[in-house]
Structures are given as structure tokens and as C-alpha cells.
Amino acid sequence: MKKIKYTPDAADKLRELKKAISQEYGSDNAKKIVKTITDEIRGLCDYEEKGPEVSKMFGVVTDYRYLVVSKNYVFYRIEDKYIRIINLYHEKEDFMWQLFGIDTTPQETIDYWDE
């Protein structure tokens, strides 16, 4: 059975998420949400192909897969000995830009805001 390994970015993001939720909604809620996320991640040990392939869902050439848990995208890669958690992004974050440098802003929005 493969082990879960977090990248430093993913571990930091999980800590930041817990801290932000604690400040906004209390530590009990933060623990509950982070536990839900980490339980889903641990579930990859039983079924590593649980998450869909990013390349098939978004047309990006990559070996990443992802899970959607508690309004967060968890990106991971299956390796020989590990399931590596690459990063986590809240559903409101532009993960396509942050992970792959792909701008998903529609031209109408750019025109409207004159960006």
C-alpha cells in the first residue's frame, strides 16, 4: 500500500486553511473540515485512482488527479511508492492559473474591466 506524502506547499495550505477557518468559525469547525479533507486524502491509499485525471477533465497535459472535498480541490499525483498531494485550492481560487499558468478569464470580463 502506498503512503501519502504532502508537498511543502500542500502542507502549508492545509495549515493556513485550518487557521483561517478557526478565526472565522471557531476551532471545532476548523478541525472538522480539515479532518474531512485529510480523511478523503487518506482514502486514496485504498483507491488511488479515485479522483479524475486533470488531463481528461481540463485538457491540460499533466499526470495530476484531483478530489473535490469541502469546497476545496485537492491535486495529487500517483508515484511508485507514494501518493503525493501537490496542493489544495479553495473553489474560488483560480487553480488553473496557479498550477498551470492558464488564464481562464473570459474576454468579456477583460473588456469590461479594461484589464
C-alpha positions as CSV (number, residue, x, y, z in Angstrom):
1,M,0.0,0.0,0.0
2,K,1.3,3.4,-0.9
3,K,1.8,6.2,1.6
4,I,0.6,9.8,1.4
5,K,3.2,12.5,1.1
6,Y,2.4,16.2,1.1
7,T,4.5,18.8,-0.7
8,P,5.5,21.7,1.5
9,D,3.0,23.9,-0.4
10,A,0.2,21.5,0.3
11,A,1.1,21.1,4.0
12,D,1.3,24.9,4.3
13,K,-2.1,25.4,2.6
14,L,-3.8,22.9,4.9
15,R,-2.4,24.7,8.0
16,E,-3.5,28.1,6.5
17,L,-6.9,26.7,5.9
18,K,-7.3,25.4,9.4
19,K,-6.1,28.8,10.8
20,A,-8.5,30.8,8.6
21,I,-11.5,28.6,9.5
22,S,-10.6,28.8,13.2
23,Q,-10.5,32.6,13.1
24,E,-13.8,32.8,11.2
25,Y,-15.8,29.9,12.5
26,G,-14.0,28.5,15.6
27,S,-11.5,25.8,16.1
28,D,-14.1,23.0,16.4
29,N,-15.3,23.7,12.8
30,A,-11.8,24.0,11.6
31,K,-10.9,20.6,13.0
32,K,-14.0,19.1,11.5
33,I,-13.4,20.4,8.0
34,V,-9.6,19.6,8.0
35,K,-10.4,16.1,9.2
36,T,-12.9,15.7,6.4
37,I,-10.3,16.7,3.9
38,T,-7.5,14.5,5.4
39,D,-9.8,11.5,5.6
40,E,-10.6,11.8,1.9
41,I,-6.9,12.1,1.2
42,R,-6.1,9.0,3.3
43,G,-8.8,7.2,1.4
44,L,-6.6,7.4,-1.7
45,C,-4.5,4.7,-0.1
46,D,-7.4,2.3,-0.7
47,Y,-8.3,3.6,-4.1
48,E,-5.6,5.8,-5.6
49,E,-7.5,6.4,-8.9
50,K,-10.5,7.8,-7.0
51,G,-10.0,11.3,-8.4
52,P,-10.5,12.1,-12.1
53,E,-7.4,12.8,-14.3
54,V,-6.9,16.6,-14.7
55,S,-5.8,16.0,-18.3
56,K,-9.2,14.4,-19.2
57,M,-11.3,16.9,-17.3
58,F,-9.5,20.2,-18.2
59,G,-7.4,19.3,-21.3
60,V,-4.1,20.0,-19.6
61,V,-1.1,17.7,-20.2
62,T,-0.3,16.5,-16.7
63,D,-0.3,13.4,-14.6
64,Y,-2.3,15.1,-11.8
65,R,-5.6,13.9,-10.5
66,Y,-7.9,15.8,-8.1
67,L,-10.6,15.4,-5.5
68,V,-13.2,17.9,-4.5
69,V,-13.7,18.0,-0.7
70,S,-15.4,20.6,1.4
71,K,-15.3,23.3,-1.3
72,N,-11.6,22.5,-2.0
73,Y,-9.8,20.9,-4.8
74,V,-7.0,18.5,-3.7
75,F,-4.5,17.9,-6.5
76,Y,-2.4,14.8,-6.3
77,R,-0.1,12.6,-8.4
78,I,0.4,8.8,-8.2
79,E,4.0,7.8,-7.9
80,D,5.8,4.5,-7.4
81,K,5.9,4.5,-3.6
82,Y,3.7,7.5,-2.8
83,I,0.6,9.4,-3.5
84,R,1.9,12.9,-3.5
85,I,-0.5,15.7,-2.5
86,I,0.6,18.6,-4.8
87,N,-1.6,21.4,-3.4
88,L,-5.1,22.4,-2.3
89,Y,-7.2,25.2,-3.6
90,H,-10.5,26.7,-2.5
91,E,-13.2,26.5,-5.1
92,K,-13.0,30.3,-5.5
93,E,-9.2,30.3,-6.3
94,D,-8.0,30.2,-9.9
95,F,-6.2,26.9,-9.7
96,M,-5.7,26.7,-13.5
97,W,-3.6,29.8,-13.3
98,Q,-1.8,28.9,-10.2
99,L,-0.9,25.4,-11.2
100,F,-0.6,25.6,-14.9
101,G,-0.4,29.3,-15.9
102,I,-3.6,29.0,-17.9
103,D,-5.7,32.2,-17.9
104,T,-9.4,31.3,-17.7
105,T,-10.7,34.9,-17.6
106,P,-13.3,35.3,-20.3
107,Q,-12.6,38.1,-22.9
108,E,-15.8,39.8,-22.0
109,T,-14.6,40.2,-18.4
110,I,-11.2,41.6,-19.6
111,D,-13.0,44.0,-21.9
112,Y,-15.5,45.1,-19.2
113,W,-12.8,45.8,-16.6
114,D,-10.3,47.1,-19.3
115,E,-7.6,44.7,-18.0
